[in-house]
């Protein structure tokens, strides 16, 4: 009867959108609803009845059930859906255990900041994308998290789900529980503000949008947060007076009553003390009422008092005086009223929290999502991972992807669990600050090798064409077949969950809706399963639930039975999987399975490399090759009995033709040699690339160094120019002061001579500080100097710096000179050969031309040569400003300024950058005025200003 009732329950159509199907909550379950609703072809009703009715042996019950199925096959389909979902859930959970998904999640838990995040990671329940778009979204979040300049502060956020559940269930929350919710809500808002500050940076535009979107539309319940903060002091864990008017009044009355009560009891206690009734005044509380202490022998001092208690020895009574009874009664009443009002306030806040259950739950889920995204980002940095990309699906690949393109292209991937021992310990510190260590390095270029402490595992490559549906991996035992297959399965699961992979370049793989694995021994005495039957039972389940977008991994297919039957069964299974899944990867020692490629282009072979010299596996995958088991070589390497091995070799010779063995050996040897040659060439290319990178970095560093040196030299030159200008000003002031002193005592006849002497002294100062570079290079244009290698020359383009000729000039007169580490090509006319005695290096290391003249010599020279113009230093006395004037007014003003100038004076004409009419008028006057010797038009140094030299 119990079995009959079970069948009735089984025939009831379950609700596919309720908790009847926990598989829908599984992160790795991606079964389309169409397949769940109608997974079977009802034409095969015999098979369906056998599977559904197998538990029943009673003929009457079986007959009834058969009629029931005939009447309503749809209900039977729903029943089989439930079985199928249960099988799918079990397989996906077991696959995650086989691939050690929980251990990878445990790695991430070290970087989670919230207790809820750590719990999710440690339970292995990290979210996995239910479709490709969701996985892309998770990857975008991880990528944005790796770019964060600092770790987000999640402190203060607690797991308040139980508290909210209690509020919804009608339980009144306490002060600490309310404060936990208030702190969590406030901290969540703070996290969002931190993200906003980071994304507000102009350079960060769009970088963190994937993280911002998580909290973008969340309700942070600021009104509820402020109300809790207004009513409760979370630091002192008390309800504040301002929480309600009634509570404030009650507490005021209670304080006033307590003051009166304490004052009364203090007076009574002092009187008792003065009467000898107690050794010292004592006011205390007994049985929630205020009283005084008194010796038992002096009890009569407080007549009509109520004894509330006594000391353990009985020598002291604690008596409530008659006058304090009413005040104590008031204190008890007010205390009860205060607690009642506080409870009412807590009830009100609890009801508001219960009403906001969905909003609080949604906010906490979003905070958890953000915490996990940031944890994945820190894990990616710790792992030195790169973002995976999803290739096109199977149907699209036939239409738009070339036949030889790659659906799986992963270079140098390392299993994260094999890599973990070679990385610094996640749990080295008692504090969970692993992610903060990572985020401290985010803006620097990170080299994963700097985190390595031990030898890293051998990386493997996966290169599978889009047209391939079945990969058969062969090779020696302990050669890494199973580990490589697990790595591919785990990489697919990690990519779905938004993880970065420890690989190089841009890893690419398809998005698989289900990842199903049969790895390990499924022998079970409890379920009466042998090794072979355990494998076949699991493969049967995999075939039943696998879809066109699934990844299937099978280890040692067809093993545990007769080899011939195992090969036949395995071949049939592989052909079925090739027709019904996206990709299947199997390992085997059966050579016949590797030969399927010759008759079916959907098959691909791969072999694990084995070094015949060291008799050790290299753990590299040779794509397109067929591997040998090398069982005898491995047995020899582990010290097996030599006699047994020799006997085994004799049997091998009898069972395998010599020529075939020789052919396979030579083929394998040639492939190995070709692979070594390609590896050498790849290493050479990598070496050349590294050299180019080093050269580029060296040139870049040199360029930066030159820029710094140029800036330093410019600063020095500017400082020297300022110092020189200061010295010139002092000399000019001295000459003017001497002229003024002599002018006061000189006669009229001596005026002209004094004026000439002063002008000559000024001219000597000008000559002593006049740059001669232009004259040097002008003379160089007229000479016939031919640069020679090794010559020291001045280069005009380098600011007159000293350089060395390193190459002879070519036909056009251009030669190469070197200044420091920089080589430049210079025209012959732009360089001047260094003559001995003309160069001196000052204390600052800057080359300067030496020209010393004493004042007497300079004055003598000015008598024989035409006096030069004064220094071109702009001051208010030698400047005429024409800006804002009309053309006629500016013309008159300029002519008057020229007429009033002293001989050999420099005049600065400021005409501005307007329409140009004033400038053209000024230039016309300067061209035609007889007193203007020459003029210099505006330049990049003097915009809007023309310099005129007056005769």
Residue pairs with C-beta under 8 A, 6 or more apart in sequence:
3 55
3 56
3 58
3 61
4 56
4 61
6 55
7 53
7 55
7 56
7 61
7 65
10 52
10 79
10 82
11 68
11 75
11 76
11 79
12 75
13 74
13 75
13 78
14 20
14 21
14 78
14 81
14 82
16 24
16 33
16 36
16 37
16 81
20 82
21 82
21 85
22 89
23 29
23 31
23 85
23 86
23 88
23 89
23 92
24 85
26 89
26 92
26 93
27 125
27 126
27 127
27 128
27 130
27 497
28 92
28 93
28 95
28 96
28 128
28 493
28 496
28 514
28 515
29 85
29 88
29 89
29 92
29 514
30 130
30 131
30 513
30 514
30 549
31 84
31 85
31 88
31 513
31 514
31 545
31 547
32 513
32 547
35 547
36 81
36 84
36 85
37 77
37 78
37 81
38 77
39 77
39 80
39 81
39 84
40 48
40 77
40 80
42 48
42 73
42 77
45 69
45 70
45 73
48 69
48 73
48 76
48 80
49 65
49 66
49 69
51 80
51 83
52 65
52 69
52 76
52 79
52 80
53 62
53 65
53 66
53 69
56 62
56 65
69 76
84 544
84 545
87 541
87 544
87 545
88 514
88 545
90 541
91 516
91 538
91 541
91 542
91 545
92 514
92 515
92 516
94 517
95 489
95 515
95 516
95 517
96 102
96 124
96 493
98 486
98 517
98 519
98 520
99 486
99 489
99 490
99 493
99 515
99 517
100 417
100 486
100 490
101 124
101 490
101 493
102 123
102 124
103 417
104 416
104 417
104 490
104 494
104 499
105 120
105 121
105 122
105 123
105 124
105 125
105 126
106 121
106 122
106 124
107 379
107 416
107 420
107 426
108 121
108 126
108 372
108 375
108 376
108 379
109 117
109 118
109 121
109 122
109 375
110 426
110 427
110 432
110 434
110 435
111 374
111 375
111 376
111 378
111 379
111 382
111 432
111 434
111 435
111 438
112 118
112 120
112 121
112 371
112 372
112 375
112 432
112 435
113 151
113 152
113 154
113 155
113 157
113 371
113 374
113 375
113 432
113 435
114 154
114 157
114 158
114 159
114 367
114 368
114 371
115 158
115 159
116 159
116 161
116 364
116 368
116 371
117 368
117 371
117 372
117 375
118 432
119 159
120 126
120 368
120 372
121 372
121 375
126 372
126 497
127 138
127 369
127 372
127 497
127 498
128 135
128 493
128 496
128 497
129 135
129 136
129 137
129 138
129 496
129 497
129 498
129 511
131 511
131 513
132 390
132 511
135 390
135 495
135 496
135 497
135 498
135 511
136 390
137 210
137 498
138 373
138 376
138 496
138 497
138 498
139 387
139 388
139 495
139 498
140 210
141 210
141 211
141 214
141 369
141 373
141 376
141 377
141 498
142 373
142 376
142 377
142 380
142 387
142 498
142 499
142 500
143 210
143 377
143 387
144 207
144 208
144 209
144 210
144 211
144 373
144 377
145 211
145 373
145 374
145 376
145 377
145 378
145 380
146 377
146 380
146 381
146 442
146 500
147 204
147 207
147 208
147 442
148 198
148 208
148 374
148 377
148 439
148 442
149 198
149 439
149 442
149 443
150 439
150 440
150 442
151 374
151 378
151 435
151 436
151 439
152 191
152 194
152 195
152 370
152 374
153 187
153 190
153 191
153 194
154 187
154 191
154 367
154 371
155 187
156 183
156 184
156 186
156 187
156 190
157 183
157 184
157 187
157 188
157 191
157 367
158 180
158 183
158 184
159 364
160 180
160 181
160 184
160 360
160 364
161 361
161 364
163 173
163 177
163 180
163 181
163 353
164 181
164 353
164 354
164 357
164 360
164 361
166 173
166 177
167 173
167 350
167 351
167 353
167 354
167 357
168 354
168 357
171 350
172 343
172 346
172 347
172 350
173 181
173 346
173 349
173 350
173 353
174 346
175 232
175 234
175 237
175 238
175 239
175 346
176 237
178 228
178 232
178 346
178 349
178 350
178 353
179 228
179 232
179 234
179 237
181 228
181 353
181 360
182 225
182 228
182 229
182 232
182 234
183 234
184 364
185 220
185 221
185 222
185 224
185 225
185 360
185 363
186 225
186 229
188 215
188 218
188 220
188 363
188 364
188 367
189 220
189 222
189 225
191 215
191 367
191 370
192 215
192 218
192 220
195 208
195 211
195 212
195 215
196 212
198 204
198 208
199 205
199 207
199 208
199 209
199 212
210 373
211 370
211 373
211 374
214 366
214 369
214 370
214 373
215 366
215 367
215 370
218 362
218 363
218 366
219 359
219 362
219 363
220 363
221 356
221 359
221 360
221 363
224 352
224 353
224 356
227 349
227 352
228 349
230 240
230 242
230 243
231 239
231 240
231 242
231 243
231 345
231 349
232 238
232 239
232 240
232 243
232 349
233 239
233 240
239 247
239 342
239 345
239 346
241 247
241 248
241 251
242 248
243 342
243 345
244 341
244 344
244 345
246 341
247 338
247 341
247 342
247 345
250 334
250 337
250 338
250 341
251 338
253 334
254 331
254 334
254 335
254 338
257 327
257 330
257 331
257 334
258 331
260 327
261 290
261 324
261 327
261 328
261 331
262 283
262 290
264 321
264 323
264 324
264 327
265 283
265 290
265 291
265 292
265 321
265 324
266 281
266 283
268 292
268 302
268 321
268 323
268 324
269 278
269 281
269 282
269 283
269 292
269 293
270 281
271 301
272 278
272 281
272 292
272 294
272 298
272 301
272 302
273 279
273 280
273 281
275 298
275 301
276 298
277 294
277 295
277 298
277 301
278 292
278 293
278 294
278 295
278 298
278 316
281 292
282 292
282 293
283 290
283 291
283 292
283 293
284 290
284 291
284 292
284 293
284 318
285 291
286 308
286 309
286 318
287 308
287 309
288 332
288 335
289 308
289 320
289 328
289 331
289 332
290 320
290 324
290 327
290 328
290 331
291 308
291 309
291 318
291 319
291 320
291 321
291 324
292 302
292 318
292 319
292 321
293 316
293 317
293 318
294 301
294 302
294 316
294 317
294 318
294 319
295 315
295 316
295 317
296 310
296 314
296 315
296 316
296 317
299 305
299 307
299 317
299 319
302 319
302 321
302 322
303 322
304 322
305 319
305 320
305 321
305 322
306 319
306 320
306 322
306 325
307 317
307 318
307 319
308 318
308 319
308 320
309 317
309 318
310 316
310 317
310 318
311 317
311 318
320 328
353 360
373 498
374 435
375 435
376 497
376 498
376 499
376 500
377 438
378 434
378 435
378 438
378 439
379 385
379 499
379 500
380 499
380 500
381 438
381 439
381 441
381 442
381 446
382 423
382 426
382 434
382 438
382 451
383 416
383 419
383 423
383 448
383 500
383 502
384 446
384 447
384 448
384 451
384 502
385 499
385 500
385 501
385 502
385 503
386 500
386 501
386 503
386 504
386 505
386 506
386 507
387 500
387 506
388 410
388 491
388 494
388 495
388 500
388 501
388 503
388 507
388 508
388 509
389 506
389 507
389 508
390 495
390 508
390 509
390 510
390 511
391 397
391 406
391 407
391 408
391 409
391 466
391 508
391 509
391 510
392 400
392 401
392 407
392 466
392 510
393 510
393 511
393 549
393 582
394 510
394 548
394 549
394 582
397 405
397 407
397 466
397 467
401 407
401 466
402 466
403 465
403 466
403 467
404 465
404 467
405 465
405 466
406 463
406 464
406 465
406 466
406 508
407 464
407 465
407 466
407 468
407 508
407 509
407 510
407 583
408 462
408 463
408 464
408 488
408 508
408 509
408 510
408 583
409 462
409 463
409 464
409 506
409 507
409 508
409 509
410 461
410 462
410 463
410 488
410 491
410 501
410 503
410 507
410 508
410 509
411 461
411 503
411 504
411 505
411 507
412 459
412 460
412 461
412 503
412 504
413 459
413 460
413 461
413 462
413 487
413 491
413 501
413 502
413 503
413 507
414 456
414 457
414 459
414 487
414 502
414 503
415 457
415 483
415 486
415 487
415 490
416 490
416 494
416 502
418 457
418 483
419 456
419 457
419 502
420 426
421 454
422 452
422 453
422 454
422 455
422 456
422 457
423 451
423 452
423 453
424 451
424 453
426 434
448 502
458 480
458 618
458 619
458 620
459 503
460 480
460 484
460 487
460 619
460 620
460 621
461 620
461 621
461 623
462 488
462 509
462 621
463 623
464 471
464 583
464 604
465 604
467 601
467 602
468 583
468 602
468 603
468 604
469 577
469 578
469 579
469 581
469 582
469 583
469 584
469 602
469 603
470 574
470 577
470 578
470 583
470 584
470 585
470 586
470 596
470 600
470 602
470 603
470 604
471 583
471 584
471 585
471 586
471 603
471 604
471 605
471 606
472 574
472 586
472 587
472 588
472 593
472 594
472 596
472 597
472 603
472 604
472 605
472 606
473 481
473 484
473 485
473 585
473 586
473 587
473 588
473 605
473 606
473 607
473 608
473 621
473 627
474 481
474 587
474 588
474 589
474 591
474 593
474 594
474 605
474 606
474 607
474 608
474 626
474 627
474 628
474 629
475 481
475 607
475 608
475 609
475 610
475 617
475 627
475 628
475 629
475 630
476 608
476 610
476 617
476 627
476 628
476 629
476 630
476 631
476 633
476 634
477 629
477 630
477 631
477 634
478 617
478 634
479 608
479 609
479 610
479 617
479 619
479 627
479 630
480 608
480 617
480 619
481 555
481 587
481 608
482 519
482 555
482 587
483 619
484 608
484 619
484 621
485 519
485 553
485 555
485 585
485 587
486 517
486 519
486 553
488 553
488 585
489 515
489 517
489 551
489 553
491 501
491 503
491 507
491 509
492 509
492 510
492 512
492 515
492 551
493 515
494 500
494 501
495 501
495 507
495 509
495 511
496 511
496 512
501 507
510 549
510 551
510 582
510 583
511 549
512 549
512 550
512 551
512 582
512 583
513 547
513 549
513 550
514 545
514 546
514 547
514 549
514 550
514 551
515 550
515 551
515 553
516 542
516 545
516 546
516 550
516 551
516 552
516 553
517 552
517 553
517 554
517 555
518 535
518 538
518 539
518 542
518 553
518 554
518 555
519 553
519 554
519 555
520 555
521 531
521 534
522 529
522 531
522 534
522 535
522 537
522 538
523 529
523 530
523 531
523 534
524 534
529 537
530 560
531 559
531 560
532 559
532 560
532 561
535 556
535 557
535 559
535 560
536 569
539 554
539 557
539 573
542 552
542 554
543 573
543 576
543 577
543 580
546 552
546 577
546 580
546 581
547 580
547 581
548 580
548 581
548 582
549 582
550 581
550 582
551 581
551 582
551 583
551 584
551 585
552 577
552 581
552 583
552 584
552 585
553 584
553 585
553 586
554 573
554 584
554 585
554 586
554 587
555 586
555 587
556 587
556 588
556 589
557 570
557 573
557 574
557 586
557 587
557 588
557 593
558 566
558 567
558 569
558 570
558 573
558 588
558 590
558 593
559 566
559 588
559 589
560 566
561 569
563 590
566 590
567 590
567 592
567 593
570 586
570 588
570 590
570 593
571 592
571 593
571 596
574 584
574 586
574 593
574 596
574 603
575 596
575 600
577 584
578 584
578 600
578 602
578 603
586 593
588 594
589 629
591 626
594 605
594 626
596 603
597 603
597 604
597 605
604 623
604 624
605 623
605 624
605 625
605 626
606 621
606 622
606 623
606 624
606 625
606 627
607 621
607 622
607 625
607 626
607 627
608 617
608 619
608 620
608 621
608 622
608 627
609 617
609 618
609 619
609 620
609 621
609 622
609 627
609 672
610 616
610 617
610 618
610 627
610 628
610 630
610 633
611 617
611 618
612 633
615 630
615 633
615 634
615 636
615 637
616 637
622 671
622 675
625 668
625 671
628 664
628 668
632 645
632 648
632 649
632 652
635 645
635 648
636 642
636 645
702 821
702 822
706 820
706 821
706 822
709 820
713 799
713 846
716 844
716 846
717 799
717 846
720 844
720 846
724 769
725 873
728 765
728 769
728 871
731 765
732 762
732 765
735 758
735 761
735 762
735 765
736 758
738 758
739 754
739 755
739 758
742 750
742 754
743 751
743 754
746 754
757 859
759 862
759 867
759 904
760 858
760 859
760 862
760 863
760 867
761 855
761 858
761 859
762 870
763 858
763 862
763 867
763 868
763 904
764 853
764 855
764 857
764 858
764 859
764 861
764 862
765 858
765 871
766 868
766 869
766 870
766 871
767 851
767 853
767 858
767 861
767 868
768 851
768 852
768 853
768 858
769 871
770 868
772 849
772 851
773 794
773 796
773 800
776 794
776 832
777 794
777 796
777 829
777 830
777 832
779 832
780 828
780 829
780 830
780 831
780 832
780 833
781 829
785 828
785 832
785 833
786 809
786 828
787 793
787 805
787 808
787 809
787 815
787 828
787 831
787 833
788 805
788 808
789 805
789 806
789 807
789 808
790 804
790 805
791 804
791 805
791 833
791 834
792 802
792 803
792 804
792 833
792 834
793 802
793 803
793 804
793 805
793 817
793 831
793 832
793 833
793 834
794 800
794 801
794 802
794 803
794 831
794 832
794 834
795 801
795 803
795 817
795 819
795 824
795 826
795 830
795 831
796 830
796 831
797 824
797 826
797 830
798 819
798 824
800 847
801 819
801 847
802 819
802 834
802 839
802 847
803 817
803 818
803 819
803 824
803 826
803 831
804 817
804 818
804 819
805 815
805 816
805 817
806 816
806 817
806 818
806 823
807 815
807 816
808 815
809 815
809 828
813 827
813 828
813 829
814 825
814 826
814 827
814 828
815 825
815 826
815 828
815 831
816 823
816 824
816 825
816 826
817 823
817 824
817 826
817 831
818 824
838 849
838 850
839 847
839 849
839 850
840 847
840 848
840 850
841 847
841 848
842 848
853 861
867 904
868 904
869 904
869 905
869 906
869 933
869 949
869 950
870 904
870 905
870 906
871 906
872 906
872 947
873 906
874 908
874 945
878 901
878 905
878 906
878 907
878 908
879 907
879 908
879 910
880 893
880 894
880 897
880 907
880 908
880 909
880 910
881 910
882 890
882 893
882 894
882 909
882 910
882 911
882 912
882 918
882 922
883 910
883 911
883 912
883 914
883 918
883 944
884 912
885 893
885 918
887 917
887 918
887 921
890 911
890 918
890 921
890 922
891 921
891 925
894 909
894 921
894 922
894 925
895 925
895 929
897 907
897 909
898 907
898 925
898 929
898 931
898 932
898 948
898 950
899 931
901 907
901 931
901 950
902 950
903 950
903 951
904 949
904 950
904 951
905 950
906 947
906 948
906 949
906 950
907 947
907 948
907 949
907 950
908 945
908 946
908 947
908 948
909 922
909 926
909 945
909 946
909 947
909 948
910 944
910 945
911 918
911 919
911 922
911 944
911 945
911 946
912 918
912 919
912 944
913 943
913 944
919 938
919 946
922 946
923 935
923 937
923 946
926 932
926 935
926 946
926 948
930 951
931 950
931 951
932 948
932 949
932 950
932 951
933 949
933 950
933 951
934 948
934 949
935 946
935 947
935 948
935 949
936 946
936 947
937 946
938 944
938 945
938 946
